[in-house]
Amino acid sequence: MLLISSTISIPAQNTMSHKIGTEQDSDKPGTNIAIATVEKNVTSKVSNQAGRAPYYLFFDRKGEFIKSEKNPAAKSRQGASAEVIDLLLKESCGIVIAGQFGNKMQNLLKQNNIKFYIKEGKADNVITTLLEKNGSI
């Protein structure tokens, strides 16, 4: 009886995670903030497209710049949303900012517990304003 019970529970555990990225990444709480931008510097304009933005800038929760990275999905014909989600999870982001988010991207962000904000302007001003309005994010 005990053998049957443990055999049944093992497959259920293996199918629980439906999030993009590794199970370890998807369970890790996001501590960083990503901003989709048109250039790789902090004074860059926020990109209108989250999925195909040329760059992503990464900041810590206090708004300190960490790094910029080329978006691996910038020139993807399809699947850009999934590639961006993988990048955000890899960089431990709990928040992402862009000018627009498509429906597919919004759904994947929600599935992965990543908050998203639609903002315009320069990245450094946007992050400062967001942190001032919300205090600690």
VEXGUTI-86347 format. One record per residue (C-alpha): residue number from 1; residue in one letter; chain; x, y, z. Coordinates in Angstrom, 3 decimals. Example, Ala and Ser with C-alpha at 12.3 -4.5 7.8 and 13.67 -1.06 7.14 Angstrom:
<atom 1; A; A; <12.300; -4.500; 7.800>>
<atom 2; S; A; <13.670; -1.060; 7.140>>
This chain:
<atom 1; M; A; <0.000; 0.000; 0.000>>
<atom 2; L; A; <2.762; 2.441; 0.861>>
<atom 3; L; A; <4.601; 1.627; -2.379>>
<atom 4; I; A; <1.551; 2.517; -4.487>>
<atom 5; S; A; <1.058; 5.809; -2.668>>
<atom 6; S; A; <4.624; 7.010; -3.234>>
<atom 7; T; A; <4.571; 5.931; -6.888>>
<atom 8; I; A; <1.503; 8.065; -7.513>>
<atom 9; S; A; <2.892; 11.173; -5.800>>
<atom 10; I; A; <6.209; 11.265; -7.698>>
<atom 11; P; A; <4.765; 12.086; -11.158>>
<atom 12; A; A; <2.514; 14.749; -9.637>>
<atom 13; Q; A; <5.540; 16.519; -8.182>>
<atom 14; N; A; <7.326; 16.503; -11.530>>
<atom 15; T; A; <4.426; 18.164; -13.364>>
<atom 16; M; A; <3.678; 20.934; -10.875>>
<atom 17; S; A; <5.879; 23.656; -12.419>>
<atom 18; H; A; <4.414; 25.157; -15.595>>
<atom 19; K; A; <6.424; 28.344; -15.479>>
<atom 20; I; A; <9.069; 29.338; -17.977>>
<atom 21; G; A; <12.659; 28.870; -16.862>>
<atom 22; T; A; <14.049; 26.309; -14.492>>
<atom 23; E; A; <12.142; 25.350; -11.401>>
<atom 24; Q; A; <14.867; 26.933; -9.275>>
<atom 25; D; A; <14.626; 30.240; -11.182>>
<atom 26; S; A; <10.828; 30.387; -11.173>>
<atom 27; D; A; <10.616; 29.811; -7.424>>
<atom 28; K; A; <13.224; 32.473; -6.597>>
<atom 29; P; A; <11.611; 35.773; -5.618>>
<atom 30; G; A; <12.477; 38.604; -7.991>>
<atom 31; T; A; <14.551; 41.307; -6.388>>
<atom 32; N; A; <15.607; 43.338; -9.424>>
<atom 33; I; A; <13.872; 45.727; -11.807>>
<atom 34; A; A; <14.231; 45.547; -15.597>>
<atom 35; I; A; <13.511; 48.362; -18.030>>
<atom 36; A; A; <13.130; 47.751; -21.781>>
<atom 37; T; A; <15.095; 50.473; -23.565>>
<atom 38; V; A; <16.193; 51.576; -27.034>>
<atom 39; E; A; <19.845; 52.081; -26.001>>
<atom 40; K; A; <22.156; 50.521; -23.415>>
<atom 41; N; A; <22.641; 53.509; -21.097>>
<atom 42; V; A; <20.581; 54.719; -18.134>>
<atom 43; T; A; <19.501; 57.904; -19.931>>
<atom 44; S; A; <17.991; 55.853; -22.759>>
<atom 45; K; A; <14.361; 56.172; -23.760>>
<atom 46; V; A; <12.024; 53.411; -22.567>>
<atom 47; S; A; <11.187; 51.121; -25.493>>
<atom 48; N; A; <7.613; 50.947; -26.783>>
<atom 49; Q; A; <7.935; 47.178; -27.161>>
<atom 50; A; A; <8.729; 44.919; -24.246>>
<atom 51; G; A; <9.293; 41.758; -26.272>>
<atom 52; R; A; <11.493; 43.223; -28.970>>
<atom 53; A; A; <13.195; 46.085; -27.154>>
<atom 54; P; A; <16.835; 46.374; -28.218>>
<atom 55; Y; A; <18.126; 46.390; -24.610>>
<atom 56; Y; A; <17.174; 45.687; -21.029>>
<atom 57; L; A; <18.616; 47.679; -18.161>>
<atom 58; F; A; <18.729; 46.048; -14.739>>
<atom 59; F; A; <18.453; 47.891; -11.423>>
<atom 60; D; A; <18.331; 46.716; -7.833>>
<atom 61; R; A; <15.305; 47.482; -5.620>>
<atom 62; K; A; <16.889; 50.754; -4.521>>
<atom 63; G; A; <17.192; 51.937; -8.119>>
<atom 64; E; A; <20.942; 51.394; -8.410>>
<atom 65; F; A; <22.008; 50.470; -11.942>>
<atom 66; I; A; <23.422; 46.944; -12.208>>
<atom 67; K; A; <23.998; 46.392; -15.933>>
<atom 68; S; A; <22.589; 46.560; -19.441>>
<atom 69; E; A; <22.129; 43.580; -21.708>>
<atom 70; K; A; <21.124; 43.131; -25.329>>
<atom 71; N; A; <17.665; 41.609; -25.582>>
<atom 72; P; A; <18.134; 38.109; -27.046>>
<atom 73; A; A; <14.596; 38.327; -28.474>>
<atom 74; A; A; <14.992; 41.724; -30.145>>
<atom 75; K; A; <15.038; 40.243; -33.647>>
<atom 76; S; A; <13.033; 37.074; -33.021>>
<atom 77; R; A; <10.262; 36.383; -35.486>>
<atom 78; Q; A; <8.286; 34.494; -32.875>>
<atom 79; G; A; <8.605; 33.488; -29.238>>
<atom 80; A; A; <9.991; 36.847; -28.118>>
<atom 81; S; A; <7.844; 36.865; -24.976>>
<atom 82; A; A; <9.202; 33.533; -23.742>>
<atom 83; E; A; <12.807; 34.583; -24.396>>
<atom 84; V; A; <12.327; 37.827; -22.467>>
<atom 85; I; A; <10.707; 35.989; -19.536>>
<atom 86; D; A; <13.708; 33.642; -19.408>>
<atom 87; L; A; <16.035; 36.667; -19.315>>
<atom 88; L; A; <14.008; 38.326; -16.548>>
<atom 89; L; A; <14.010; 35.155; -14.466>>
<atom 90; K; A; <17.744; 34.654; -15.028>>
<atom 91; E; A; <18.346; 38.198; -13.764>>
<atom 92; S; A; <15.981; 37.693; -10.793>>
<atom 93; C; A; <13.553; 40.439; -11.830>>
<atom 94; G; A; <10.267; 40.895; -10.030>>
<atom 95; I; A; <9.344; 44.035; -11.971>>
<atom 96; V; A; <9.632; 45.017; -15.617>>
<atom 97; I; A; <8.907; 48.375; -17.249>>
<atom 98; A; A; <8.203; 49.113; -20.932>>
<atom 99; G; A; <6.053; 51.343; -23.125>>
<atom 100; Q; A; <3.762; 48.445; -24.121>>
<atom 101; F; A; <3.196; 44.785; -23.325>>
<atom 102; G; A; <1.426; 42.435; -25.690>>
<atom 103; N; A; <-1.243; 40.050; -24.389>>
<atom 104; K; A; <1.045; 37.023; -24.588>>
<atom 105; M; A; <3.771; 38.845; -22.659>>
<atom 106; Q; A; <1.294; 40.033; -20.015>>
<atom 107; N; A; <0.025; 36.479; -19.490>>
<atom 108; L; A; <3.551; 35.075; -19.138>>
<atom 109; L; A; <4.536; 37.835; -16.720>>
<atom 110; K; A; <1.484; 37.084; -14.565>>
<atom 111; Q; A; <2.226; 33.334; -14.642>>
<atom 112; N; A; <5.731; 34.046; -13.398>>
<atom 113; N; A; <4.683; 36.587; -10.735>>
<atom 114; I; A; <6.518; 39.459; -12.413>>
<atom 115; K; A; <4.847; 42.861; -12.020>>
<atom 116; F; A; <4.801; 45.102; -15.075>>
<atom 117; Y; A; <4.411; 48.837; -15.481>>
<atom 118; I; A; <3.699; 50.810; -18.644>>
<atom 119; K; A; <5.842; 53.956; -18.586>>
<atom 120; E; A; <7.341; 56.482; -21.014>>
<atom 121; G; A; <10.433; 58.646; -20.716>>
<atom 122; K; A; <14.071; 58.106; -19.890>>
<atom 123; A; A; <14.990; 55.028; -17.887>>
<atom 124; D; A; <16.711; 56.899; -15.055>>
<atom 125; N; A; <13.734; 59.241; -14.596>>
<atom 126; V; A; <11.215; 56.392; -14.808>>
<atom 127; I; A; <12.903; 54.308; -12.113>>
<atom 128; T; A; <13.340; 57.332; -9.824>>
<atom 129; T; A; <9.676; 58.301; -10.201>>
<atom 130; L; A; <8.493; 54.728; -9.675>>
<atom 131; L; A; <10.508; 54.341; -6.491>>
<atom 132; E; A; <9.407; 57.752; -5.162>>
<atom 133; K; A; <5.722; 56.944; -5.757>>
<atom 134; N; A; <5.848; 53.415; -4.399>>
<atom 135; G; A; <8.575; 53.723; -1.796>>
<atom 136; S; A; <10.060; 50.303; -1.463>>
<atom 137; I; A; <9.053; 47.954; -4.256>>
